[in-house]
Amino acid sequence: ITPGGGIMRKIFAARENIANIITAGLPGNYTAILEAMLFNQRNNLEPETKKLFLNSGIIHLFSVSGMHVGIAAIIIFAILRPLPWRVKNLAAIAAISIYVIMCGAQPPAVRAAIMIGIYILSQLCGAKIQPLSAIALAASILLVFNPRNLFDLGFQFSFTVTAILLIFARNQKIIR
């Protein structure tokens, strides 16, 4: 997703403002690393920093993933806690969606946002959705918008690992 006009431009401007607030007072390279980790913005990273992360095998820290979206969701819910239950949940869906757009809407982040949204909407409707059904619905939604995702290794890896974690959690009685 690129900053075009209207709302997208405002979302990307908000990302820049948030990044500036978070990184205020940090040296340039630390700012670039934090922006890459929080918002998937690697354009300010120095080439040697990228190379160090690549050679050490931790370059994936610069890819916003489902874990990032989950952490963002926890922070968002904490901020929205004083609001009434229904308003808080609907505002959380909007805020999580905006965060994912800010980060470039990569399939793993979109998957996590869709799954969180499905969970929240099911709670609002008083329904119970199975986690594996949520991941299947998330995959279907992403594939409707971009069928080529099916052949993307990141897409396959994200959904496969998430499904395995959900199956493991269910078998360990962590989730039902």
Sequence and secondary structure as in RCSB ss.txt:
>XXXX:A:sequence
ITPGGGIMRKIFAARENIANIITAGLPGNYTAILEAMLFNQRNNLEPETKKLFLNSGIIHLFSVSGMHVGIAAII
IFAILRPLPWRVKNLAAIAAISIYVIMCGAQPPAVRAAIMIGIYILSQLCGAKIQPLSAIALAASILLVFNPRNL
FDLGFQFSFTVTAILLIFARNQKIIR
>XXXX:A:secstr
    STHHHHHHHHHHHHHHHHHTT  HHHHHHHHHHHH   TTS HHHHHHHHHTT GGGGS  HHHHHHHHHH
HHHHHTTS HHHHHHHHHHHHHHHHHHTT  HHHHHHHHHHHHHHHHHHHT    HHHHHHHHHHHHHHH GGGG
G HHHHHHHHHHHHHHHHHHHTTS  
